């Protein structure tokens, strides 16, 4: 369980980047909700990654 929690932020960053790549491929470049949502998920994933690695190390 701790291994999953330590990688939760990294998983969230990867999912957000895949969403951004798919939105570009599918032509959703003008939909700001998708782009800002992915950006927010990346920021949240980065904060979680740093915080959880400090907590569980």
TATA-V232252 format. One record per helix or strand of 3 or more residues. SS is the DSSP state (~ for helix, > for strand). FROM is the first residue (numbers start at 0). LEN is the number of residues. If there is no record, write none. Layout:
# TATA-V232252
ss:SS from:FROM len:LEN
ss:SS from:FROM len:LEN
This chain:
# TATA-V232252
ss:~ from:1 len:5
ss:~ from:7 len:19
ss:~ from:31 len:24
